[in-house]
């Protein structure tokens, strides 16, 4: 049985035994193949991630050596001939290489499947099912994506995509928990997330709603004012109409906030003027046990 992991430190396990390479550049190549599992990765992309814009003259040949070493590693772990690994596992394709992964072998595939199920459950109003699937998806994260792999520009970009996907999944989980009346349970998480993402309207809308439902209307209004100041200072923009509607509802203690009628307002707020987000150290610690942020990943 083979298990592959990129949602945290890189890992490869075959029949319960760790088989990940230790050499940094071999780990980089394997990580590139894993995050693109099932898709051919061009030699040019692998070379660029290994050496940026200054590959050595022997770069392509050295890459072939790394691929051969990875095939030997898989052969040793599985007991299969290297020729079988080259045919069925780490396959040469025109202009590149492809790593195969069966259903359930790669943690990011399981994460995406669970996150999709959670979003679908949320859309059809199954909040309990959504919360369960989204929590299961987030539980697959063991730390920042590929935190122990020295990443070049290509791999770093994919890691950022994964991290932002995790944050969106966390937002959806908060949606479900708020609809289930668990507003007190999400306050600490939202406090950390809004501190780390001071321009993100969706998170601030969720935080305002949770505070209001917890009987902390003054603090909910303070969250709006803090966001408004940040948006004006950084972007020269006011909060979007969805968040302004939510602000008016909190300001007037609108009883509709206790139900579902104003849900459109705080959901709309998540879609307007929401710049690229990042995880704060405090927020990362919740689902990243090692407490290391992606921005601290070492580079060559």
NUZABA-841501 format. One line per 5 residues: number of its first residue (from 1); their letters; for each residue x, y, z of N, C-alpha, C, O. Coordinates in steps of 0.02 Angstrom, whole numbers, plus 50000, padded with zeros to 5 digits. Atoms other than C-alpha are relative to their C-alpha. Layout:
NUM> a> X:Y:Z:X:Y:Z:X:Y:Z:X:Y:Z ~ ...
END
This chain:
1> xxxxx> 50042:49940:50000:50000:50000:50000:50044:50062:50000:50091:50067:50039 ~ 49960:49939:50007:50068:50170:49949:49961:50060:50025:49902:50067:50008 ~ 50030:49938:49977:50031:50336:50036:50047:50057:49983:50107:50054:49995 ~ 49961:49942:50021:50088:50504:49969:49971:50062:50033:49909:50069:50036 ~ 50025:49942:49965:50076:50669:50061:50036:50064:49982:50098:50066:49980
6> xxxxx> 49972:49933:50013:50101:50853:50017:49969:50051:50047:49992:50108:50049 ~ 50035:49952:49957:49983:50935:50144:50035:50002:50068:50007:49980:50119 ~ 49956:50000:49943:50122:50964:50269:50069:49979:49977:50084:49988:49918 ~ 49937:50027:50023:50296:50889:50266:49989:49945:49948:49942:49906:49954 ~ 50006:50051:50052:50322:50781:50113:50009:49931:50031:50054:49921:50071
11> xxxxx> 49989:50068:49978:50299:50597:50146:49981:49951:49945:49935:49962:49906 ~ 50015:50057:50042:50302:50435:50049:50005:49939:50045:50056:49926:50076 ~ 50000:50061:49960:50252:50275:50137:49978:49942:49956:49929:49948:49919 ~ 50018:50061:50036:50248:50102:50062:49995:49945:50052:50044:49929:50086 ~ 50013:50051:49949:50170:49967:50171:50021:50024:50070:50048:49986:50110
16> xxxxx> 49987:49972:49933:50189:50082:50321:50070:50024:50012:50084:50053:50064 ~ 49931:49980:49992:50374:50116:50293:50014:50064:49961:49995:50070:49903 ~ 49983:49937:50033:50439:50290:50254:50051:49988:49945:50101:49953:49955 ~ 49955:50011:50057:50523:50298:50084:50018:50066:49966:50041:50065:49909 ~ 49986:49935:50032:50546:50485:50051:50075:50010:49994:50113:49990:50038
21> xxxxx> 49929:49986:50007:50715:50540:49983:50022:50054:50049:49981:50094:50071 ~ 49974:49950:49953:50827:50644:50096:50034:50058:49965:50036:50113:49993 ~ 49964:49947:50036:50924:50745:49965:49951:50055:49980:49898:50040:49952 ~ 50047:49945:50013:50844:50919:49946:49974:50003:49928:49915:50013:49917 ~ 50022:49993:50069:50841:50922:49756:49958:49940:49978:49912:49947:49937
26> xxxxx> 50043:50058:50014:50770:50746:49745:49931:50010:50030:49881:49991:50000 ~ 50065:49985:49968:50634:50800:49866:49962:50051:49959:49901:50047:49952 ~ 50032:49950:50042:50600:50950:49756:49968:49968:49939:49911:49983:49923 ~ 50027:50033:50060:50579:50842:49600:49939:49957:50018:49888:49959:49984 ~ 50056:50043:49980:50468:50718:49692:49939:50042:50018:49883:50025:49999
31> xxxxx> 50056:49957:49982:50362:50858:49764:49967:50030:49939:49905:50033:49936 ~ 50028:49974:50063:50340:50935:49591:49957:49948:49966:49902:49963:49942 ~ 50039:50054:50032:50281:50768:49524:49937:49984:50039:49886:49968:50010 ~ 50057:50016:49959:50165:50740:49671:49945:50052:49995:49886:50034:49991 ~ 50053:49949:50003:50075:50908:49663:49969:50003:49930:49915:50032:49922
36> xxxxx> 50028:50004:50068:50049:50877:49476:49982:49927:49984:49982:49908:49925 ~ 50012:50072:50010:50005:50693:49500:49948:49988:49946:49895:50020:49945 ~ 50045:50016:50055:49924:50618:49346:50008:50045:49940:49975:50035:49889 ~ 49987:49955:50056:49988:50759:49235:50075:49999:49984:50116:49997:50030 ~ 49929:49996:50017:50152:50762:49138:50029:50067:50022:49999:50119:50011
41> xxxxx> 49966:49939:49979:50273:50888:49212:50058:50011:49951:50103:49969:49947 ~ 49947:49989:50049:50385:50965:49078:50069:50003:50032:50077:50026:50089 ~ 49930:49995:49977:50573:50950:49097:50017:50072:50015:50051:50087:50065 ~ 49984:49929:49990:50582:51139:49080:49975:50026:50067:50008:50066:50099 ~ 50027:49978:49936:50470:51164:49233:50041:49971:50058:50053:50005:50108
46> xxxxx> 49959:50031:49948:50572:51042:49337:50068:50034:50005:50091:50048:50060 ~ 49935:49966:50000:50736:51123:49286:49993:50070:50029:50036:50091:50068 ~ 50010:49932:49975:50667:51297:49322:49990:50000:50076:50016:50044:50111 ~ 50011:50002:49928:50609:51246:49495:50063:49981:50038:50073:50004:50094 ~ 49938:50021:49967:50776:51166:49535:50052:50055:50002:50087:50064:50052
51> xxxxx> 49945:49952:50007:50890:51305:49474:49978:50070:49980:50020:50111:49960 ~ 50026:49935:50018:50778:51455:49439:50020:50015:49927:50010:49973:49884 ~ 49983:49982:50069:50841:51547:49283:50073:49987:49984:50098:50008:49931 ~ 49929:50011:50011:51020:51487:49300:50018:49926:50009:50057:49909:50052 ~ 49983:50072:49994:51026:51298:49273:50071:49988:49975:50096:50024:49932
56> xxxxx> 49933:50018:50026:51197:51218:49250:49994:49970:49931:49940:49950:49909 ~ 49999:50029:50067:51248:51156:49079:49977:49927:50002:49948:49902:49954 ~ 50018:50071:49993:51220:50980:49143:49931:49991:50032:49916:49936:50056 ~ 50063:50002:49964:51048:51022:49213:49954:49943:49978:49928:49907:50021 ~ 50046:50052:50025:50946:50905:49101:50026:49930:50018:49987:49886:50037
61> xxxxx> 49971:50065:49982:51067:50761:49132:49995:49987:50074:49980:49931:50095 ~ 50006:50007:49927:51067:50792:49319:49928:49983:50019:49917:49943:50064 ~ 50070:50015:49987:50877:50791:49317:49986:49926:49985:49950:49893:50023 ~ 50009:50071:50016:50881:50620:49232:50026:49956:50056:49997:49904:50071 ~ 49972:50038:49943:50990:50560:49376:49952:50001:50058:49942:49949:50091
66> xxxxx> 50049:49996:49945:50864:50622:49503:49941:49954:49986:49917:49919:50032 ~ 50057:50043:50018:50724:50532:49410:50019:49926:50009:49980:49887:50036 ~ 49978:50069:49993:50825:50371:49404:50004:49981:50074:49985:49926:50094 ~ 49995:50014:49928:50860:50384:49591:49931:49991:50032:49922:49949:50076 ~ 50068:50008:49974:50675:50408:49627:49970:49934:49980:49935:49902:50019
71> xxxxx> 50025:50065:50022:50633:50256:49524:50031:49943:50041:49997:49895:50059 ~ 49967:50051:49958:50761:50155:49621:49970:49999:50070:49961:49946:50100 ~ 50030:49995:49934:50685:50219:49783:49933:49963:50002:49920:49924:50047 ~ 50065:50033:50003:50511:50162:49731:50008:49925:49990:49971:49885:50018 ~ 49988:50072:50012:50580:49996:49668:50020:49965:50065:49997:49910:50079
76> xxxxx> 49978:50030:49938:50667:49964:49833:49943:49995:50051:49937:49945:50087 ~ 50055:49999:49951:50513:50011:49934:49946:49949:49983:49917:49919:50028 ~ 50055:50043:50021:50391:49908:49832:50022:49928:49984:49981:49883:49983 ~ 49976:50066:50021:50502:49761:49784:49989:49987:49926:50000:49931:49903 ~ 50011:50008:50072:50459:49790:49600:50064:50017:49961:50105:50056:49986
81> xxxxx> 49943:49981:50041:50589:49797:49461:49996:50074:49979:49942:50102:49972 ~ 49997:49930:50021:50645:49971:49411:49963:50011:49934:49932:50063:49924 ~ 50034:49994:50064:50577:49938:49237:49925:50006:50010:49891:50043:49973 ~ 50072:49995:49986:50402:49913:49310:49982:50068:50028:49930:50097:50011 ~ 50012:49933:49972:50416:50075:49408:50000:50052:49943:49958:50097:49942
86> xxxxx> 49996:49953:50056:50468:50166:49249:49940:49995:49954:49921:50043:49921 ~ 50058:50010:50044:50319:50093:49157:49935:50021:50033:49890:50048:50000 ~ 50065:49993:49967:50183:50109:49289:49996:50055:50053:49941:50076:50071 ~ 50001:49954:49943:50234:50232:49426:50029:50068:49982:49993:50119:49984 ~ 49967:49937:50019:50359:50365:49372:50018:49994:49927:50070:49966:49909
91> xxxxx> 50001:50016:50071:50333:50370:49185:50030:50057:49960:50016:50116:49973 ~ 49974:49950:50047:50429:50459:49049:49947:50017:49948:49917:49972:49918 ~ 50046:49976:50051:50319:50564:48936:50038:50047:49954:50091:50072:49972 ~ 49965:49954:50045:50367:50668:48784:50012:50068:50033:49965:50104:50049 ~ 49982:49935:49971:50460:50817:48856:49994:50004:50075:50003:50058:50103
96> xxxxx> 50008:49994:49927:50431:50771:49038:49990:49933:50034:50005:49880:50005 ~ 50010:50060:49959:50385:50647:49174:49932:50005:50035:49906:50059:50047 ~ 50066:50004:49969:50223:50589:49256:50003:49951:50058:50029:49896:50051 ~ 50006:50045:49942:50192:50515:49429:49927:49978:50005:49882:50020:50007 ~ 50069:50026:49993:50039:50403:49442:49983:49993:50074:50026:49981:50116
101> xxxxx> 50024:50010:49931:49934:50394:49600:49930:49973:49996:49886:50003:49965 ~ 50066:50030:50000:49787:50279:49626:49954:50039:50046:49977:50079:50087 ~ 50049:49965:49959:49627:50342:49706:50014:49990:50074:50022:49933:50097 ~ 49990:50004:49928:49655:50382:49889:50073:49998:50021:50086:50002:50081 ~ 49930:50004:49980:49845:50371:49884:50029:50067:50020:50069:50071:50066
106> xxxxx> 49971:49933:49989:49881:50558:49881:49953:50041:50044:49893:50046:50030 ~ 50043:49965:49953:49818:50663:50026:49964:50059:49969:49907:50074:49988 ~ 50034:49942:50029:49779:50815:49918:49940:49979:49959:49892:50018:49953 ~ 50059:50024:50037:49661:50710:49811:49943:49988:50049:49885:50005:50035 ~ 50052:50013:49950:49567:50655:49967:49973:50066:50028:49913:50075:50038
111> xxxxx> 50021:49934:49975:49565:50834:50031:49952:50034:49952:49900:50059:49972 ~ 50042:49966:50049:49492:50903:49870:49931:49966:49994:49880:50000:49987 ~ 50063:50035:50004:49359:50768:49864:49955:50016:50059:49896:50030:50050 ~ 50039:49984:49940:49303:50800:50043:49978:50073:49999:49921:50088:50018 ~ 50018:49929:50002:49307:50989:50019:49944:50012:49950:49898:50051:49963
116> xxxxx> 50053:49993:50049:49200:50973:49863:49934:49974:50027:49881:50005:50019 ~ 50061:50027:49969:49075:50862:49954:49972:50048:50052:49911:50057:50057 ~ 50023:49952:49950:49069:50989:50095:49967:50060:49969:49915:50084:49994 ~ 50030:49942:50033:49035:51133:49977:49931:49982:49971:49884:50021:49975 ~ 50064:50021:50029:48897:51034:49890:49948:49992:50055:49890:50011:50046
121> xxxxx> 50047:50008:49944:48818:50991:50058:49978:50069:50026:49919:50078:50042 ~ 50016:49932:49977:48826:51174:50110:49950:50033:49952:49904:50067:49974 ~ 50043:49969:50050:48743:51227:49947:49928:49974:50003:49881:50010:49989 ~ 50068:50028:49996:48596:51110:49973:49969:50004:50070:49915:49977:50083 ~ 50028:49988:49934:48573:51161:50154:50013:49946:50052:49985:49948:50106
126> xxxxx> 49982:50053:49952:48647:51007:50238:50060:50024:50041:50116:50004:50027 ~ 49946:49968:49963:48748:51105:50365:50039:49950:50042:50100:49955:50047 ~ 49964:50050:49959:48789:50957:50478:50046:49958:49956:50103:49945:49974 ~ 49958:50038:50046:48852:50855:50330:50058:50041:49974:50114:50016:49967 ~ 49947:49956:50024:48949:51004:50265:50055:50008:50052:50114:50003:50037
131> xxxxx> 49951:49991:49946:49033:51034:50433:50042:49937:50009:50103:49942:50019 ~ 49963:50064:49992:49081:50850:50446:50051:49991:49944:50109:49976:49957 ~ 49954:50011:50056:49156:50839:50271:50055:50052:49998:50113:50035:49983 ~ 49949:49947:50001:49245:51006:50282:50051:49991:50056:50111:50002:50045 ~ 49953:50013:49946:49319:50963:50451:50045:49941:49983:50105:49942:49998
136> xxxxx> 49959:50057:50021:49377:50795:50383:50052:50021:49948:50109:49997:49950 ~ 49953:49975:50050:49457:50886:50236:50057:50037:50033:50116:50025:50017 ~ 49948:49961:49966:49551:51006:50350:50044:49957:50045:50102:49973:50056 ~ 49961:50044:49956:49606:50864:50464:50056:49965:49963:50102:49938:49995 ~ 49947:50032:50039:49713:50796:50322:50064:50042:49998:50118:50018:49981
141> xxxxx> 49942:49956:50000:49829:50946:50339:50043:49986:50062:50017:49984:50118 ~ 49953:50014:49945:49984:50908:50444:50048:50058:50012:50093:50052:50053 ~ 49956:49942:49997:50066:51078:50424:49994:50038:49935:49956:50018:49891 ~ 50000:49965:50065:50098:51206:50285:50021:49953:49944:50063:49909:49954 ~ 49987:50045:50056:50103:51123:50115:50075:49997:49985:50107:50048:49973
146> xxxxx> 49931:50013:50018:50273:51045:50081:50049:50045:50036:50096:50072:50007 ~ 49961:49953:49961:50350:51146:50221:50073:49981:50003:50116:50024:50013 ~ 49931:50022:49994:50509:51041:50222:50034:49990:49933:50087:49959:49929 ~ 49971:50007:50067:50543:51051:50035:50023:50069:49976:49983:50116:49975 ~ 49978:49936:50027:50652:51192:49964:49967:50012:49932:49981:49976:49884
151> xxxxx> 50043:49991:50059:50534:51263:49833:50026:50056:49956:50046:50109:49981 ~ 49989:49948:50049:50570:51359:49675:49934:50034:49983:49884:50024:50017 ~ 50059:49959:50015:50446:51474:49590:49939:49958:49982:49884:49975:50002 ~ 50057:50040:50022:50338:51338:49513:49968:49965:50060:49908:49968:50070 ~ 50026:50036:49942:50321:51234:49671:49972:50048:50052:49921:50033:50083
156> xxxxx> 50025:49951:49952:50301:51387:49781:49931:50025:49980:49888:50035:50023 ~ 50066:49978:50024:50155:51443:49672:49947:49948:50016:49892:49965:50038 ~ 50048:50052:49984:50069:51275:49692:49987:49995:50075:49930:49982:50096 ~ 50009:50001:49927:50098:51280:49880:49954:50057:50022:49912:50048:50065 ~ 50044:49944:49983:50016:51451:49889:49928:49984:49980:49882:50000:50017
161> xxxxx> 50068:50019:50020:49867:51384:49791:49969:49953:50051:49910:49960:50069 ~ 50026:50047:49951:49849:51242:49914:49983:50035:50066:49931:50021:50096 ~ 50013:49964:49938:49862:51358:50064:49938:50043:49995:49898:50047:50042 ~ 50059:49958:50008:49731:51475:49994:49937:49957:49994:49883:49977:50017 ~ 50056:50046:50002:49619:51327:49956:49981:49978:50071:49922:49973:50087
166> xxxxx> 50013:50019:49930:49636:51275:50139:49962:50056:50036:49916:50042:50074 ~ 50033:49945:49967:49584:51448:50195:49927:50006:49976:49883:50020:50017 ~ 50069:49998:50026:49430:51446:50081:49959:49944:50031:49901:49954:50049 ~ 50035:50055:49968:49384:51276:50150:49983:50016:50073:49929:49999:50097 ~ 50013:49979:49931:49401:51346:50325:49943:50050:50003:49901:50048:50048
171> xxxxx> 50056:49953:50004:49285:51489:50275:49933:49963:49992:49884:49980:50025 ~ 50061:50039:50010:49156:51364:50214:49980:49964:50064:49921:49958:50080 ~ 50015:50033:49937:49171:51269:50377:49970:50049:50050:49922:50032:50085 ~ 50028:49950:49956:49140:51429:50474:49928:50016:49979:49885:50025:50022 ~ 50068:49991:50024:48987:51459:50363:49953:49948:50030:49901:49964:50058
176> xxxxx> 50042:50055:49976:48918:51289:50412:49990:50005:50076:49935:49996:50101 ~ 50005:49997:49927:48957:51312:50597:49957:50058:50023:49920:50052:50072 ~ 50043:49944:49983:48875:51483:50602:49927:49982:49989:49884:49999:50029 ~ 50069:50019:50015:48719:51412:50521:49974:49948:50050:49914:49942:50060 ~ 50019:50049:49949:48720:51274:50652:49996:50031:50070:49982:49996:50119
181> xxxxx> 50003:49966:49935:48725:51405:50791:50062:49994:50042:50059:50007:50102 ~ 49938:50009:49961:48904:51371:50842:50044:50062:49996:50104:50057:49985 ~ 49963:49938:50009:48954:51553:50839:50056:50009:50052:50109:50037:50037 ~ 49948:49992:49949:49051:51547:51003:50061:49956:49985:50118:49975:50001 ~ 49944:50046:50015:49156:51400:50942:50047:50028:49948:50105:50007:49945
186> xxxxx> 49957:49976:50054:49223:51498:50794:50031:50068:50014:50069:50092:49973 ~ 49976:49932:49987:49264:51664:50878:50077:50004:50002:50106:50049:49972 ~ 49927:49997:49994:49445:51625:50921:50033:49992:49932:50082:50026:49916 ~ 49972:50011:50067:49480:51560:50746:49992:50063:49957:50039:50083:49923 ~ 50012:49941:50041:49402:51712:50664:50040:50059:50024:50062:50100:49983
191> xxxxx> 49958:49946:49975:49496:51831:50778:50070:49995:49971:50100:50045:49950 ~ 49933:50010:50028:49660:51755:50719:50001:50011:49925:50048:50041:49899 ~ 50002:49994:50073:49609:51747:50536:49993:50072:49978:50025:50093:49930 ~ 50008:49930:50020:49552:51928:50527:50062:50040:50017:50079:50086:49980 ~ 49937:49965:49983:49711:51986:50615:50053:49986:49946:50091:50031:49928
196> xxxxx> 49950:50018:50051:49815:51893:50485:49981:50021:49930:50023:50022:49886 ~ 50025:49980:50066:49706:51949:50338:49959:50063:50007:49898:50061:50001 ~ 50036:49939:49980:49662:52130:50377:49959:50031:49945:49921:50078:49959 ~ 50039:49971:50055:49587:52167:50204:49947:49952:49974:49913:49967:49925 ~ 50045:50052:50026:49481:52010:50183:49929:50011:50027:49916:49999:50086
201> xxxxx> 50067:49982:49978:49298:52062:50190:49959:49940:50022:49919:49944:50069 ~ 50040:50059:49983:49226:51887:50196:50013:49977:50071:49966:49963:50108 ~ 49984:50021:49932:49319:51840:50354:49974:50049:50051:49949:50030:50104 ~ 50025:49949:49953:49273:52005:50436:49924:49996:50007:49897:50006:50061 ~ 50072:50008:49996:49090:51978:50391:49981:49942:50044:49935:49947:50085
206> xxxxx> 50013:50057:49957:49094:51807:50471:50013:50016:50073:49975:49996:50118 ~ 49983:49982:49931:49179:51878:50625:49947:50046:50030:49928:50037:50088 ~ 50052:49955:49976:49050:52017:50640:49937:49961:50018:49907:49973:50070 ~ 50062:50039:49987:48906:51894:50628:50008:49957:50063:49962:49952:50104 ~ 49989:50043:49941:48984:51776:50757:49998:50041:50064:49970:50020:50114
211> xxxxx> 50000:49957:49941:49014:51920:50878:49929:50023:50017:49909:50022:50075 ~ 50068:49977:49988:48838:51987:50856:49957:49944:50031:49922:49955:50080 ~ 50040:50055:49975:48759:51817:50883:50021:49979:50070:49983:49948:50107 ~ 49976:50014:49932:48866:51798:51040:49986:50056:50048:50011:50055:50105 ~ 50018:49946:49955:48794:51958:51112:50053:50054:50007:50053:50091:50055
216> xxxxx> 49945:49951:49996:48947:52065:51073:49995:50049:49942:50039:50051:49899 ~ 50015:49956:50057:48873:52196:50958:50052:50055:49994:50072:50072:49938 ~ 49951:49946:50004:48997:52334:51003:50065:49975:49968:50094:50011:49927 ~ 49940:50027:50030:49144:52223:50958:49990:49986:49925:50036:49994:49885 ~ 50014:50012:50071:49060:52175:50794:50006:50065:49961:50033:50066:49906
221> xxxxx> 49994:49935:50034:49047:52360:50750:50073:50023:49997:50093:50055:49948 ~ 49929:49983:50001:49230:52385:50797:50037:49962:49944:50081:49990:49912 ~ 49970:50039:50055:49278:52246:50675:49988:50035:49934:50034:50040:49893 ~ 50016:49965:50063:49189:52340:50535:50042:50063:49994:50069:50077:49940 ~ 49962:49938:50004:49275:52504:50578:50074:49987:49987:50106:50023:49949
226> xxxxx> 49930:50017:50011:49446:52422:50584:50011:49980:49927:50061:50000:49897 ~ 49994:50019:50070:49418:52344:50414:49993:50060:49954:50031:50067:49906 ~ 50009:49942:50041:49355:52507:50341:50063:50044:49998:50082:50068:49945 ~ 49938:49961:49998:49511:52598:50398:50056:49966:49960:50093:49999:49923 ~ 49948:50036:50036:49624:52463:50328:49990:50003:49925:50037:50014:49888
231> xxxxx> 50015:49997:50072:49537:52460:50158:50015:50069:49972:50042:50075:49918 ~ 49989:49932:50023:49544:52648:50145:50075:50015:49996:50098:50046:49947 ~ 49928:49985:49998:49728:52657:50194:50038:49961:49946:50084:49989:49915 ~ 49961:50043:50044:49788:52512:50086:49977:50003:49928:50018:50002:49882 ~ 50028:50006:50067:49672:52513:49935:49961:50061:49977:49944:50067:49918
236> xxxxx> 50042:49943:50017:49576:52676:49941:49929:49980:49984:49895:50014:49945 ~ 50066:50026:50015:49414:52575:49940:49958:49998:50064:49985:49989:50118 ~ 50044:50012:49943:49262:52569:50054:49983:49926:50003:49994:49889:49955 ~ 50026:50068:49999:49191:52404:50114:49946:49991:49947:49912:50039:49930 ~ 50049:50014:50051:49079:52321:49986:49929:50004:50026:49918:50006:50086
241> xxxxx> 50070:49992:49980:48889:52334:49986:49974:49945:50046:49934:49957:50090 ~ 50022:50054:49957:48864:52163:50064:50020:50011:50072:49980:50002:50118 ~ 49977:49988:49932:48970:52207:50214:49967:50062:50030:49955:50064:50090 ~ 50035:49941:49974:48888:52378:50229:49929:49983:50023:49905:50009:50073 ~ 50067:50022:49978:48717:52294:50236:50005:49963:50067:49963:49973:50111
246> xxxxx> 49990:50036:49937:48782:52180:50372:50013:50049:50057:49986:50042:50112 ~ 49985:49949:49950:48852:52331:50465:49936:50035:50023:49927:50046:50083 ~ 50062:49966:49982:48682:52419:50459:49956:49954:50043:49924:49977:50090 ~ 50041:50047:49961:48595:52263:50523:50026:49993:50071:49986:49991:50118 ~ 49971:50003:49933:48717:52250:50670:49987:50065:50037:49970:50065:50096
251> xxxxx> 50008:49934:49970:48705:52438:50703:49930:50010:50028:49921:50040:50081 ~ 50070:49991:49978:48516:52431:50716:49974:49941:50040:49914:49937:50056 ~ 50021:50060:49963:48514:52265:50809:49942:49965:49965:49893:49946:49997 ~ 50053:50030:50042:48410:52193:50667:49991:49927:50020:50038:49888:50014 ~ 50014:50069:49979:48328:52034:50729:50008:49950:49944:50015:49890:49957
256> xxxxx> 49992:50047:50055:48344:51961:50555:50067:49966:50001:50075:49911:49973 ~ 49934:50032:49995:48526:51927:50593:49998:49936:50040:50042:49894:50034 ~ 50005:50062:49960:48469:51794:50715:49976:49942:49959:49979:49884:49981 ~ 50023:50054:50043:48396:51696:50571:50039:49998:49936:50099:50012:49935 ~ 49966:50011:50063:48436:51665:50389:49989:50055:49950:50021:50055:49897
261> xxxxx> 50018:49952:50051:48362:51817:50302:50059:50043:49977:50066:50058:49918 ~ 49944:49956:50018:48520:51922:50309:50061:49960:49978:50115:49989:49968 ~ 49943:50041:50019:48631:51775:50261:50029:50023:49933:50089:50019:49922 ~ 49975:49977:50064:48641:51845:50084:50051:50057:50009:50100:50060:49972 ~ 49957:49942:49991:48723:52003:50151:50070:49979:50020:50120:50000:49990
266> xxxxx> 49933:50018:49978:48865:51921:50244:50034:49952:49952:50095:49947:49951 ~ 49969:50041:50052:48890:51794:50104:50025:50045:49943:50080:50033:49916 ~ 49978:49955:50052:48897:51935:49975:50065:50034:50019:50108:50047:49977 ~ 49941:49965:49977:49029:52019:50081:50063:49961:49985:50116:49990:49975 ~ 49941:50041:50012:49146:51873:50052:50023:50005:49928:50080:49987:49912
271> xxxxx> 49984:50001:50071:49142:51902:49863:50025:50068:49975:50045:50073:49917 ~ 49987:49933:50023:49178:52089:49857:50064:50027:50031:50073:50024:50092 ~ 49938:49968:49977:49349:52175:49869:50040:49954:50045:50070:49977:50093 ~ 49962:50046:49958:49428:52018:49941:50066:49986:49967:50069:49945:49921 ~ 49934:50011:50030:49615:52026:49900:50028:49932:50018:49998:49895:50058
276> xxxxx> 49967:50064:49984:49732:51878:49905:50011:49996:50075:50029:50045:50107 ~ 49998:50009:49928:49734:51806:50079:50062:49962:50019:50093:49928:49979 ~ 49945:50039:49973:49868:51736:50189:49981:49978:50069:49936:50007:50101 ~ 50015:50026:49933:49866:51637:50349:50045:50033:50051:50105:50039:50041 ~ 49960:49974:49945:49921:51717:50509:50033:49942:50037:50009:49886:50032
281> xxxxx> 49970:50054:49960:50038:51619:50624:49949:49968:50048:49949:49907:50057 ~ 50049:50028:49953:49895:51600:50749:49950:49956:49965:49932:49903:49990 ~ 50049:50041:50036:49774:51538:50618:50032:49936:49974:50001:49883:49974 ~ 49966:50059:50026:49903:51420:50544:50007:49947:50054:50005:49887:50039 ~ 49987:50048:49946:49931:51341:50714:49942:49953:50011:49951:49897:50036
286> xxxxx> 50058:50042:49986:49753:51272:50721:50003:49935:49962:49992:49881:49991 ~ 49998:50062:50038:49775:51148:50581:50070:49982:49978:50080:49934:49942 ~ 49930:50014:50014:49965:51156:50567:50036:49988:50066:50060:50036:50096 ~ 49974:50013:49933:50031:51069:50723:50071:50025:50010:50090:50041:50066 ~ 49931:49978:49990:50211:51120:50690:50005:50076:50006:50058:50101:50024
291> xxxxx> 50001:49928:49990:50161:51304:50691:50044:50038:49953:50059:50096:49967 ~ 49956:49966:50048:50271:51348:50541:49958:50028:49944:49916:49993:49915 ~ 50038:49968:50054:50202:51471:50414:50033:49986:49933:50094:49978:49930 ~ 49972:50013:50066:50224:51443:50226:50053:50049:49980:50100:50031:49944 ~ 49953:49949:50020:50319:51606:50209:50070:49986:50027:50118:50017:50005
296> xxxxx> 49935:50015:49971:50460:51530:50312:50033:49942:49966:50086:49919:49987 ~ 49970:50056:50036:50492:51391:50188:50067:50022:49972:50073:50076:49944 ~ 49933:49981:50023:50677:51389:50145:50003:49998:49924:49971:49956:49891 ~ 49989:49997:50072:50730:51435:49970:50075:49994:49988:50116:50010:50031 ~ 49929:50004:50017:50893:51403:49880:50025:50070:49985:50084:50078:49969
END
